[in-house]
Amino acid sequence: MLTIVVLVISLCTLATYALQPAECEKKFEDFRGGVSTFECPANCDIGDVYVVGGPVAFQPDSLVCAAAIYAAAAPVTGGQVVFRKLTSDPPPTMTAGTENGVTTIAPANAPSITTVYFLFDVVIPSDCAVAAEDIDQEVFVFNCPADCETHTPTTTDVVYDDANSIFAVQSLICMAALFDGIIPGGSAGAVVVQKQQGIMSYGGAAASANSVHPGPLAAYQPAFTFSTTIYPDCLQTVSSQPSLVVFICPANCSPNLVDVVGDEIYNDETPICLAAIHDGQITAASGGDVIVNKRPGQSEFSGSTRNGITSISGGPDDGFDFSDCINGSPTRSPLVGCSCTATWFGDACDIMCVEGSYDASNNPACTCNSGWVGPMCNFPIC
């Protein structure tokens, strides 16, 4: 009986711990580079956390999200934060305190020599601080904002090898794109990142470009390059799109670039154009315009084989689907919808009034001419 009681207590303890999202346990020291970004989840247990420092500077072994709540860089409900790793001699003052439900502790022994510390930065756009290793996909498109070289103080936060022309995955994507010339200095742009096997040692770059001078790394890291053969729109997802939008898919998007998740309703990480090929809205060879509808809060996604593409199933997530223009084409003027070919009407251009006229106020009905009946006014009254 005693064994059973102990087991129950242990299970309860595990269940309570499981309520804490794993991301809440990330520490500053888990991130490489001078500038990093992280998406703090909601529901971090801030009643018993380990944060050293404050009110501005924090030690490397502090929990990122708890420190962000303390410093008001992110709310308890979660959010994206950008932070910088700095060194100082003498080190900044760090004191204990309680803010926003988080209690910090002072360093056990105040260091008297140069020390590494972290602080949150609200000036750097979060997308400027994303490294390739922060993205799970092997091939993906990333939208870089303008002026990353101006906002990001650590312009050397890029690891490169001149001999192989590859970047280590710890490199900031947009800073690497500036160095590579994929994005001109001061400009925004979309880049296609392709991860690949790395090398044992990165030699750095002989010269700088666009204010970026990559450094070396004497250790193995996976690598990435920028693709100039894949059009970025082939891999664009709905994350940066409005809830209803006409999206223009280019020709020759390869259906084998990344996974397609879903059938009719697709996971929001599935590229719009690859889903459109699977759904039969367009062909890979010709591309075309599609109407995209965001569908948040989907319980699951099923897989299928359609139009030469096999999609896979997936768990709960946000999603999207397409509006059909059966006898017409998507248009953005004056509103997102379908522009129907002659004699066809309705939201999906699927109504023809053979002997009558389309009545928009009675959508989707036809007003039939005398002597004709039926949904399409195509049956004469005998």
Secondary structure, DSSP 8 states (H G I E B T S, - for coil): -HHHHHHHHHHHHHHHHHTS-GGGG-BGGG--SSEEEEEE-S----SS---BB-SS-B-TTSBHHHHHHHTTSS-TT-EEEEEEEEEESS------EEETTEEEB--SS---S-EEEEEE-SSS-GGGG-BGGG---SEEEEEE-TTHHHH-S-TT--BEETTTTEEETTSBHHHHHHHHTSS-TT--EEEEEEEEEEES-B-B-SS-BTTB--B-BSS-EEEEEE-SSS-GGGG--GGGS-SEEEEEE-S---TTSS--BBSSSEETTS-HHHHHHHHTSSBTTTBEEEEEEEEEEES-B---EETTEE-B-B-SEEEEEEE--TTEEEE-SSSSEEEE-TTEETTTT-EE-TTEEE-GGGTT-EEE-TTEESTTS-EE--
